Amino acid sequence: MSAVIDLDQLETMTGGDAELAVEALGIFRQSADLWGRMLDPHAEAVQWADAAHGIKGAARSVGLMALGDVCEEAERLGRSRAPTAAQAGVAISAVKDRLGEAIEAIAQIEHQLMMKRTFAGVRLG
């Protein structure tokens, strides 16, 4: 789990404000839920590429770098010339797997930040 979220990035992005971090993670979760519904390998490639693009930026801003990287790969594929259904399925599955890991990590971090009201001693695992 520790590689799922870069807590230093989250702390930097929020200026060390634990309440702001909880709010940012909550916004990410809500946005990811919307974008996640667009991750359909049977949809037009531009649709899931746009969703991957949205998730990528939001993920990286809160320290979810591995999710951002897999989204970048899916976006690149979706914007390439006619990916096959199999390629789309593999790319979208990878995004959804990382997204699930991210949501689980966010829940742990949110809980700790709400209880401690500081980044001190917050960790995954």
CNS distance restraints for C-alpha pairs under 8 A (distance, minus, plus):
assign (resid   1 and name CA) (resid   5 and name CA) 7.67 0.50 0.50
assign (resid   1 and name CA) (resid 101 and name CA) 7.69 0.50 0.50
assign (resid   1 and name CA) (resid 105 and name CA) 6.68 0.50 0.50
assign (resid   1 and name CA) (resid 124 and name CA) 5.99 0.50 0.50
assign (resid   1 and name CA) (resid 125 and name CA) 5.95 0.50 0.50
assign (resid   2 and name CA) (resid   6 and name CA) 7.76 0.50 0.50
assign (resid   2 and name CA) (resid 123 and name CA) 7.43 0.50 0.50
assign (resid   2 and name CA) (resid 124 and name CA) 5.33 0.50 0.50
assign (resid   2 and name CA) (resid 125 and name CA) 6.60 0.50 0.50
assign (resid   3 and name CA) (resid  66 and name CA) 7.75 0.50 0.50
assign (resid   4 and name CA) (resid  64 and name CA) 6.01 0.50 0.50
assign (resid   4 and name CA) (resid  65 and name CA) 7.31 0.50 0.50
assign (resid   4 and name CA) (resid  66 and name CA) 6.48 0.50 0.50
assign (resid   4 and name CA) (resid  67 and name CA) 7.74 0.50 0.50
assign (resid   4 and name CA) (resid 101 and name CA) 6.98 0.50 0.50
assign (resid   4 and name CA) (resid 102 and name CA) 6.20 0.50 0.50
assign (resid   4 and name CA) (resid 105 and name CA) 6.87 0.50 0.50
assign (resid   5 and name CA) (resid  62 and name CA) 7.78 0.50 0.50
assign (resid   5 and name CA) (resid  63 and name CA) 5.12 0.50 0.50
assign (resid   5 and name CA) (resid  64 and name CA) 4.61 0.50 0.50
assign (resid   5 and name CA) (resid  65 and name CA) 6.79 0.50 0.50
assign (resid   5 and name CA) (resid  66 and name CA) 7.97 0.50 0.50
assign (resid   5 and name CA) (resid 102 and name CA) 7.26 0.50 0.50
assign (resid   5 and name CA) (resid 105 and name CA) 7.13 0.50 0.50
assign (resid   6 and name CA) (resid  10 and name CA) 6.54 0.50 0.50
assign (resid   6 and name CA) (resid  62 and name CA) 7.79 0.50 0.50
assign (resid   6 and name CA) (resid  63 and name CA) 4.50 0.50 0.50
assign (resid   6 and name CA) (resid  64 and name CA) 6.31 0.50 0.50
assign (resid   6 and name CA) (resid  65 and name CA) 7.14 0.50 0.50
assign (resid   7 and name CA) (resid  11 and name CA) 5.99 0.50 0.50
assign (resid   7 and name CA) (resid  63 and name CA) 6.36 0.50 0.50
assign (resid   7 and name CA) (resid 123 and name CA) 7.81 0.50 0.50
assign (resid   8 and name CA) (resid  12 and name CA) 6.02 0.50 0.50
assign (resid   8 and name CA) (resid  63 and name CA) 7.56 0.50 0.50
assign (resid   9 and name CA) (resid  13 and name CA) 5.97 0.50 0.50
assign (resid   9 and name CA) (resid  61 and name CA) 7.48 0.50 0.50
assign (resid   9 and name CA) (resid  62 and name CA) 6.46 0.50 0.50
assign (resid   9 and name CA) (resid  63 and name CA) 4.99 0.50 0.50
assign (resid  10 and name CA) (resid  14 and name CA) 6.21 0.50 0.50
assign (resid  10 and name CA) (resid  21 and name CA) 6.80 0.50 0.50
assign (resid  10 and name CA) (resid  61 and name CA) 7.27 0.50 0.50
assign (resid  10 and name CA) (resid  62 and name CA) 4.78 0.50 0.50
assign (resid  10 and name CA) (resid  63 and name CA) 5.27 0.50 0.50
assign (resid  11 and name CA) (resid  15 and name CA) 5.86 0.50 0.50
assign (resid  11 and name CA) (resid  16 and name CA) 4.68 0.50 0.50
assign (resid  11 and name CA) (resid  17 and name CA) 7.22 0.50 0.50
assign (resid  11 and name CA) (resid  18 and name CA) 7.85 0.50 0.50
assign (resid  11 and name CA) (resid  21 and name CA) 7.22 0.50 0.50
assign (resid  11 and name CA) (resid 119 and name CA) 7.20 0.50 0.50
assign (resid  12 and name CA) (resid  16 and name CA) 6.22 0.50 0.50
assign (resid  13 and name CA) (resid  61 and name CA) 6.94 0.50 0.50
assign (resid  13 and name CA) (resid  62 and name CA) 6.94 0.50 0.50
assign (resid  14 and name CA) (resid  18 and name CA) 7.58 0.50 0.50
assign (resid  14 and name CA) (resid  20 and name CA) 5.98 0.50 0.50
assign (resid  14 and name CA) (resid  21 and name CA) 5.72 0.50 0.50
assign (resid  16 and name CA) (resid  21 and name CA) 7.86 0.50 0.50
assign (resid  16 and name CA) (resid 118 and name CA) 7.52 0.50 0.50
assign (resid  16 and name CA) (resid 119 and name CA) 6.79 0.50 0.50
assign (resid  17 and name CA) (resid  21 and name CA) 6.24 0.50 0.50
assign (resid  17 and name CA) (resid 118 and name CA) 7.10 0.50 0.50
assign (resid  17 and name CA) (resid 119 and name CA) 7.94 0.50 0.50
assign (resid  18 and name CA) (resid  22 and name CA) 6.27 0.50 0.50
assign (resid  18 and name CA) (resid 113 and name CA) 5.71 0.50 0.50
assign (resid  18 and name CA) (resid 114 and name CA) 7.40 0.50 0.50
assign (resid  18 and name CA) (resid 117 and name CA) 5.49 0.50 0.50
assign (resid  18 and name CA) (resid 118 and name CA) 5.16 0.50 0.50
assign (resid  18 and name CA) (resid 119 and name CA) 6.26 0.50 0.50
assign (resid  19 and name CA) (resid  23 and name CA) 6.26 0.50 0.50
assign (resid  19 and name CA) (resid 113 and name CA) 7.38 0.50 0.50
assign (resid  19 and name CA) (resid 114 and name CA) 7.22 0.50 0.50
assign (resid  19 and name CA) (resid 117 and name CA) 6.85 0.50 0.50
assign (resid  20 and name CA) (resid  24 and name CA) 6.03 0.50 0.50
assign (resid  21 and name CA) (resid  25 and name CA) 6.08 0.50 0.50
assign (resid  21 and name CA) (resid 110 and name CA) 7.96 0.50 0.50
assign (resid  21 and name CA) (resid 113 and name CA) 7.92 0.50 0.50
assign (resid  22 and name CA) (resid  26 and name CA) 6.11 0.50 0.50
assign (resid  22 and name CA) (resid 110 and name CA) 5.46 0.50 0.50
assign (resid  22 and name CA) (resid 113 and name CA) 6.87 0.50 0.50
assign (resid  22 and name CA) (resid 114 and name CA) 7.32 0.50 0.50
assign (resid  23 and name CA) (resid  27 and name CA) 6.22 0.50 0.50
assign (resid  24 and name CA) (resid  28 and name CA) 6.17 0.50 0.50
assign (resid  24 and name CA) (resid  62 and name CA) 7.27 0.50 0.50
assign (resid  25 and name CA) (resid  29 and name CA) 6.17 0.50 0.50
assign (resid  25 and name CA) (resid  62 and name CA) 6.98 0.50 0.50
assign (resid  25 and name CA) (resid 106 and name CA) 6.61 0.50 0.50
assign (resid  25 and name CA) (resid 110 and name CA) 7.38 0.50 0.50
assign (resid  26 and name CA) (resid  30 and name CA) 6.29 0.50 0.50
assign (resid  27 and name CA) (resid  31 and name CA) 6.09 0.50 0.50
assign (resid  28 and name CA) (resid  32 and name CA) 5.87 0.50 0.50
assign (resid  28 and name CA) (resid  58 and name CA) 6.41 0.50 0.50
assign (resid  28 and name CA) (resid  59 and name CA) 7.26 0.50 0.50
assign (resid  29 and name CA) (resid  33 and name CA) 6.18 0.50 0.50
assign (resid  29 and name CA) (resid 103 and name CA) 6.84 0.50 0.50
assign (resid  30 and name CA) (resid  34 and name CA) 6.65 0.50 0.50
assign (resid  31 and name CA) (resid  35 and name CA) 6.20 0.50 0.50
assign (resid  31 and name CA) (resid  55 and name CA) 7.80 0.50 0.50
assign (resid  32 and name CA) (resid  36 and name CA) 5.58 0.50 0.50
assign (resid  32 and name CA) (resid  55 and name CA) 6.25 0.50 0.50
assign (resid  32 and name CA) (resid  99 and name CA) 7.92 0.50 0.50
assign (resid  33 and name CA) (resid  37 and name CA) 6.62 0.50 0.50
assign (resid  34 and name CA) (resid  38 and name CA) 7.18 0.50 0.50
assign (resid  35 and name CA) (resid  39 and name CA) 6.86 0.50 0.50
assign (resid  35 and name CA) (resid  51 and name CA) 5.05 0.50 0.50
assign (resid  35 and name CA) (resid  52 and name CA) 7.58 0.50 0.50
assign (resid  35 and name CA) (resid  54 and name CA) 7.25 0.50 0.50
assign (resid  35 and name CA) (resid  55 and name CA) 6.91 0.50 0.50
assign (resid  36 and name CA) (resid  51 and name CA) 7.15 0.50 0.50
assign (resid  36 and name CA) (resid  96 and name CA) 7.45 0.50 0.50
assign (resid  38 and name CA) (resid  47 and name CA) 6.48 0.50 0.50
assign (resid  38 and name CA) (resid  48 and name CA) 5.67 0.50 0.50
assign (resid  38 and name CA) (resid  51 and name CA) 6.03 0.50 0.50
assign (resid  39 and name CA) (resid  43 and name CA) 7.99 0.50 0.50
assign (resid  39 and name CA) (resid  47 and name CA) 7.60 0.50 0.50
assign (resid  39 and name CA) (resid  48 and name CA) 4.87 0.50 0.50
assign (resid  39 and name CA) (resid  51 and name CA) 6.57 0.50 0.50
assign (resid  39 and name CA) (resid  52 and name CA) 7.63 0.50 0.50
assign (resid  39 and name CA) (resid  92 and name CA) 6.27 0.50 0.50
assign (resid  39 and name CA) (resid  96 and name CA) 7.96 0.50 0.50
assign (resid  40 and name CA) (resid  48 and name CA) 6.39 0.50 0.50
assign (resid  40 and name CA) (resid  92 and name CA) 7.31 0.50 0.50
assign (resid  41 and name CA) (resid  45 and name CA) 7.53 0.50 0.50
assign (resid  41 and name CA) (resid  48 and name CA) 7.34 0.50 0.50
assign (resid  41 and name CA) (resid  85 and name CA) 6.62 0.50 0.50
assign (resid  41 and name CA) (resid  88 and name CA) 5.26 0.50 0.50
assign (resid  41 and name CA) (resid  89 and name CA) 5.26 0.50 0.50
assign (resid  41 and name CA) (resid  92 and name CA) 6.56 0.50 0.50
assign (resid  42 and name CA) (resid  85 and name CA) 7.13 0.50 0.50
assign (resid  43 and name CA) (resid  47 and name CA) 6.63 0.50 0.50
assign (resid  43 and name CA) (resid  48 and name CA) 7.16 0.50 0.50
assign (resid  44 and name CA) (resid  48 and name CA) 7.08 0.50 0.50
assign (resid  45 and name CA) (resid  49 and name CA) 5.95 0.50 0.50
assign (resid  45 and name CA) (resid  78 and name CA) 4.83 0.50 0.50
assign (resid  45 and name CA) (resid  79 and name CA) 6.98 0.50 0.50
assign (resid  45 and name CA) (resid  82 and name CA) 7.62 0.50 0.50
assign (resid  45 and name CA) (resid  83 and name CA) 7.55 0.50 0.50
assign (resid  45 and name CA) (resid  88 and name CA) 7.81 0.50 0.50
assign (resid  46 and name CA) (resid  50 and name CA) 5.94 0.50 0.50
assign (resid  46 and name CA) (resid  78 and name CA) 5.98 0.50 0.50
assign (resid  46 and name CA) (resid  79 and name CA) 6.41 0.50 0.50
assign (resid  47 and name CA) (resid  51 and name CA) 6.38 0.50 0.50
assign (resid  48 and name CA) (resid  52 and name CA) 6.04 0.50 0.50
assign (resid  48 and name CA) (resid  75 and name CA) 7.47 0.50 0.50
assign (resid  48 and name CA) (resid  78 and name CA) 6.89 0.50 0.50
assign (resid  48 and name CA) (resid  92 and name CA) 7.92 0.50 0.50
assign (resid  49 and name CA) (resid  53 and name CA) 6.10 0.50 0.50
assign (resid  49 and name CA) (resid  74 and name CA) 6.45 0.50 0.50
assign (resid  49 and name CA) (resid  75 and name CA) 4.26 0.50 0.50
assign (resid  49 and name CA) (resid  76 and name CA) 7.36 0.50 0.50
assign (resid  49 and name CA) (resid  77 and name CA) 7.64 0.50 0.50
assign (resid  49 and name CA) (resid  78 and name CA) 4.83 0.50 0.50
assign (resid  49 and name CA) (resid  79 and name CA) 6.45 0.50 0.50
assign (resid  50 and name CA) (resid  54 and name CA) 6.28 0.50 0.50
assign (resid  50 and name CA) (resid  75 and name CA) 6.96 0.50 0.50
assign (resid  51 and name CA) (resid  55 and name CA) 6.22 0.50 0.50
assign (resid  52 and name CA) (resid  56 and name CA) 5.93 0.50 0.50
assign (resid  52 and name CA) (resid  71 and name CA) 4.86 0.50 0.50
assign (resid  52 and name CA) (resid  72 and name CA) 6.90 0.50 0.50
assign (resid  52 and name CA) (resid  74 and name CA) 6.42 0.50 0.50
assign (resid  52 and name CA) (resid  75 and name CA) 5.48 0.50 0.50
assign (resid  52 and name CA) (resid  95 and name CA) 7.72 0.50 0.50
assign (resid  53 and name CA) (resid  57 and name CA) 6.55 0.50 0.50
assign (resid  53 and name CA) (resid  71 and name CA) 6.55 0.50 0.50
assign (resid  53 and name CA) (resid  72 and name CA) 6.76 0.50 0.50
assign (resid  53 and name CA) (resid  75 and name CA) 5.94 0.50 0.50
assign (resid  54 and name CA) (resid  58 and name CA) 6.42 0.50 0.50
assign (resid  55 and name CA) (resid  59 and name CA) 5.73 0.50 0.50
assign (resid  55 and name CA) (resid  68 and name CA) 7.00 0.50 0.50
assign (resid  55 and name CA) (resid  71 and name CA) 6.87 0.50 0.50
assign (resid  56 and name CA) (resid  60 and name CA) 6.18 0.50 0.50
assign (resid  56 and name CA) (resid  67 and name CA) 6.88 0.50 0.50
assign (resid  56 and name CA) (resid  68 and name CA) 4.17 0.50 0.50
assign (resid  56 and name CA) (resid  69 and name CA) 7.18 0.50 0.50
assign (resid  56 and name CA) (resid  71 and name CA) 5.33 0.50 0.50
assign (resid  56 and name CA) (resid  72 and name CA) 6.38 0.50 0.50
assign (resid  57 and name CA) (resid  61 and name CA) 6.27 0.50 0.50
assign (resid  57 and name CA) (resid  68 and name CA) 6.83 0.50 0.50
assign (resid  58 and name CA) (resid  62 and name CA) 6.72 0.50 0.50
assign (resid  59 and name CA) (resid  63 and name CA) 6.31 0.50 0.50
assign (resid  59 and name CA) (resid  64 and name CA) 4.78 0.50 0.50
assign (resid  59 and name CA) (resid  65 and name CA) 6.60 0.50 0.50
assign (resid  59 and name CA) (resid  67 and name CA) 6.47 0.50 0.50
assign (resid  59 and name CA) (resid  68 and name CA) 5.52 0.50 0.50
assign (resid  60 and name CA) (resid  64 and name CA) 5.15 0.50 0.50
assign (resid  60 and name CA) (resid  65 and name CA) 5.13 0.50 0.50
assign (resid  60 and name CA) (resid  67 and name CA) 7.75 0.50 0.50
assign (resid  60 and name CA) (resid  68 and name CA) 5.54 0.50 0.50
assign (resid  64 and name CA) (resid  68 and name CA) 6.29 0.50 0.50
assign (resid  64 and name CA) (resid 102 and name CA) 6.91 0.50 0.50
assign (resid  65 and name CA) (resid  69 and name CA) 6.15 0.50 0.50
assign (resid  66 and name CA) (resid  70 and name CA) 6.33 0.50 0.50
assign (resid  66 and name CA) (resid  98 and name CA) 7.40 0.50 0.50
assign (resid  67 and name CA) (resid  71 and name CA) 6.11 0.50 0.50
assign (resid  67 and name CA) (resid  95 and name CA) 6.79 0.50 0.50
assign (resid  67 and name CA) (resid  98 and name CA) 5.41 0.50 0.50
assign (resid  67 and name CA) (resid  99 and name CA) 6.44 0.50 0.50
assign (resid  67 and name CA) (resid 102 and name CA) 7.37 0.50 0.50
assign (resid  68 and name CA) (resid  72 and name CA) 6.14 0.50 0.50
assign (resid  69 and name CA) (resid  73 and name CA) 6.47 0.50 0.50
assign (resid  70 and name CA) (resid  74 and name CA) 6.32 0.50 0.50
assign (resid  70 and name CA) (resid  91 and name CA) 7.83 0.50 0.50
assign (resid  70 and name CA) (resid  94 and name CA) 6.80 0.50 0.50
assign (resid  70 and name CA) (resid  95 and name CA) 5.89 0.50 0.50
assign (resid  70 and name CA) (resid  98 and name CA) 7.72 0.50 0.50
assign (resid  71 and name CA) (resid  75 and name CA) 5.96 0.50 0.50
assign (resid  71 and name CA) (resid  95 and name CA) 5.93 0.50 0.50
assign (resid  72 and name CA) (resid  76 and name CA) 6.09 0.50 0.50
assign (resid  73 and name CA) (resid  77 and name CA) 6.24 0.50 0.50
assign (resid  73 and name CA) (resid  91 and name CA) 7.43 0.50 0.50
assign (resid  74 and name CA) (resid  78 and name CA) 6.05 0.50 0.50
assign (resid  74 and name CA) (resid  88 and name CA) 7.77 0.50 0.50
assign (resid  74 and name CA) (resid  91 and name CA) 5.23 0.50 0.50
assign (resid  74 and name CA) (resid  92 and name CA) 6.68 0.50 0.50
assign (resid  74 and name CA) (resid  95 and name CA) 7.45 0.50 0.50
assign (resid  75 and name CA) (resid  79 and name CA) 6.15 0.50 0.50
assign (resid  76 and name CA) (resid  80 and name CA) 6.20 0.50 0.50
assign (resid  77 and name CA) (resid  81 and name CA) 7.97 0.50 0.50
assign (resid  77 and name CA) (resid  83 and name CA) 6.53 0.50 0.50
assign (resid  77 and name CA) (resid  88 and name CA) 7.70 0.50 0.50
assign (resid  77 and name CA) (resid  91 and name CA) 7.91 0.50 0.50
assign (resid  78 and name CA) (resid  82 and name CA) 7.60 0.50 0.50
assign (resid  78 and name CA) (resid  83 and name CA) 6.57 0.50 0.50
assign (resid  78 and name CA) (resid  88 and name CA) 7.44 0.50 0.50
assign (resid  83 and name CA) (resid  87 and name CA) 6.02 0.50 0.50
assign (resid  83 and name CA) (resid  88 and name CA) 6.30 0.50 0.50
assign (resid  84 and name CA) (resid  88 and name CA) 6.18 0.50 0.50
assign (resid  85 and name CA) (resid  89 and name CA) 6.02 0.50 0.50
assign (resid  86 and name CA) (resid  90 and name CA) 6.23 0.50 0.50
assign (resid  87 and name CA) (resid  91 and name CA) 6.16 0.50 0.50
assign (resid  88 and name CA) (resid  92 and name CA) 5.97 0.50 0.50
assign (resid  89 and name CA) (resid  93 and name CA) 5.89 0.50 0.50
assign (resid  90 and name CA) (resid  94 and name CA) 6.22 0.50 0.50
assign (resid  91 and name CA) (resid  95 and name CA) 6.43 0.50 0.50
assign (resid  92 and name CA) (resid  96 and name CA) 6.12 0.50 0.50
assign (resid  93 and name CA) (resid  97 and name CA) 6.06 0.50 0.50
assign (resid  94 and name CA) (resid  98 and name CA) 6.27 0.50 0.50
assign (resid  95 and name CA) (resid  99 and name CA) 5.93 0.50 0.50
assign (resid  96 and name CA) (resid 100 and name CA) 6.09 0.50 0.50
assign (resid  97 and name CA) (resid 101 and name CA) 6.44 0.50 0.50
assign (resid  98 and name CA) (resid 102 and name CA) 6.07 0.50 0.50
assign (resid  99 and name CA) (resid 103 and name CA) 6.18 0.50 0.50
assign (resid 100 and name CA) (resid 104 and name CA) 6.32 0.50 0.50
assign (resid 101 and name CA) (resid 105 and name CA) 6.21 0.50 0.50
assign (resid 102 and name CA) (resid 106 and name CA) 6.00 0.50 0.50
assign (resid 103 and name CA) (resid 107 and name CA) 6.28 0.50 0.50
assign (resid 104 and name CA) (resid 108 and name CA) 6.65 0.50 0.50
assign (resid 105 and name CA) (resid 109 and name CA) 6.23 0.50 0.50
assign (resid 105 and name CA) (resid 124 and name CA) 6.99 0.50 0.50
assign (resid 106 and name CA) (resid 110 and name CA) 5.85 0.50 0.50
assign (resid 107 and name CA) (resid 111 and name CA) 6.19 0.50 0.50
assign (resid 108 and name CA) (resid 112 and name CA) 6.40 0.50 0.50
assign (resid 108 and name CA) (resid 124 and name CA) 6.84 0.50 0.50
assign (resid 109 and name CA) (resid 113 and name CA) 6.04 0.50 0.50
assign (resid 109 and name CA) (resid 122 and name CA) 7.00 0.50 0.50
assign (resid 109 and name CA) (resid 123 and name CA) 7.09 0.50 0.50
assign (resid 109 and name CA) (resid 124 and name CA) 6.99 0.50 0.50
assign (resid 110 and name CA) (resid 114 and name CA) 6.02 0.50 0.50
assign (resid 111 and name CA) (resid 115 and name CA) 6.18 0.50 0.50
assign (resid 112 and name CA) (resid 116 and name CA) 5.92 0.50 0.50
assign (resid 112 and name CA) (resid 117 and name CA) 7.82 0.50 0.50
assign (resid 112 and name CA) (resid 122 and name CA) 6.15 0.50 0.50
assign (resid 113 and name CA) (resid 117 and name CA) 5.11 0.50 0.50
assign (resid 113 and name CA) (resid 118 and name CA) 5.91 0.50 0.50
assign (resid 113 and name CA) (resid 119 and name CA) 6.50 0.50 0.50
assign (resid 113 and name CA) (resid 122 and name CA) 6.99 0.50 0.50
assign (resid 116 and name CA) (resid 120 and name CA) 7.85 0.50 0.50
assign (resid 118 and name CA) (resid 122 and name CA) 7.85 0.50 0.50
